[in-house]
Amino acid sequence: MRISIGIAWLVIVAAEMVVGQSRIGFFVWNEWNNLQISSIIVAIVMIGIVGLVLDQALGALMKQLSFRE
């Protein structure tokens, strides 16, 4: 599940770059076209933080639901 949520997050951001009209993927692509490197870096850090939070949340859920011996 943790790998799947990471891949899903990657695909969502990539799809937004291609066909999106708003949100983070479109923002990155738009800033790339405008050559605003500092904004791109901030957006990439935000994408990474969201991915980390999703991974940590699923890790905590896994610990709660796993069978203990």
C-alpha positions as CSV (number, residue, x, y, z in Angstrom):
1,M,0.0,0.0,0.0
2,R,2.8,2.4,0.8
3,I,4.4,1.9,-2.6
4,S,1.1,2.1,-4.3
5,I,0.2,5.5,-2.7
6,G,3.6,6.8,-3.7
7,I,3.2,5.8,-7.3
8,A,-0.4,7.2,-7.3
9,W,0.8,10.5,-6.0
10,L,3.5,10.6,-8.7
11,V,0.9,9.9,-11.4
12,I,-1.5,12.4,-10.1
13,V,1.1,15.2,-10.2
14,A,2.3,14.1,-13.7
15,A,-1.3,14.0,-15.0
16,E,-1.9,17.5,-13.6
17,M,1.1,18.7,-15.5
18,V,-0.2,17.4,-18.8
19,V,-4.0,18.2,-18.7
20,G,-4.6,20.1,-15.5
21,Q,-5.9,23.6,-15.3
22,S,-5.1,24.1,-11.6
23,R,-3.4,22.5,-8.6
24,I,0.3,21.7,-8.0
25,G,1.2,19.9,-11.2
26,F,-0.1,22.7,-13.4
27,F,1.6,25.2,-11.1
28,V,5.0,23.5,-11.6
29,W,4.5,23.3,-15.4
30,N,3.4,26.9,-15.6
31,E,6.3,28.2,-13.5
32,W,8.7,26.1,-15.6
33,N,7.3,27.9,-18.7
34,N,7.8,31.2,-16.9
35,L,11.3,30.3,-15.8
36,Q,10.5,30.9,-12.1
37,I,13.0,28.4,-10.6
38,S,12.5,29.4,-7.0
39,S,8.7,28.7,-7.3
40,I,9.4,25.4,-8.9
41,I,11.7,24.4,-6.0
42,V,9.1,25.4,-3.5
43,A,6.4,23.3,-5.3
44,I,8.7,20.3,-5.5
45,V,9.4,20.5,-1.8
46,M,5.6,20.7,-1.2
47,I,5.1,17.6,-3.4
48,G,7.8,15.8,-1.4
49,I,6.3,16.8,2.0
50,V,2.8,15.6,0.9
51,G,4.3,12.3,-0.3
52,L,6.2,11.9,3.0
53,V,3.0,12.6,5.0
54,L,1.1,10.1,3.0
55,D,3.8,7.5,3.5
56,Q,4.0,8.1,7.3
57,A,0.3,8.0,7.7
58,L,0.1,4.6,5.9
59,G,3.0,3.4,8.0
60,A,1.2,4.4,11.2
61,L,-2.0,2.7,10.0
62,M,0.0,-0.4,9.2
63,K,1.4,-0.6,12.7
64,Q,-2.1,-0.2,14.1
65,L,-3.7,-2.9,12.0
66,S,-0.8,-5.4,11.9
67,F,-1.2,-8.7,13.7
68,R,1.1,-8.7,16.8
69,E,2.6,-11.9,18.2
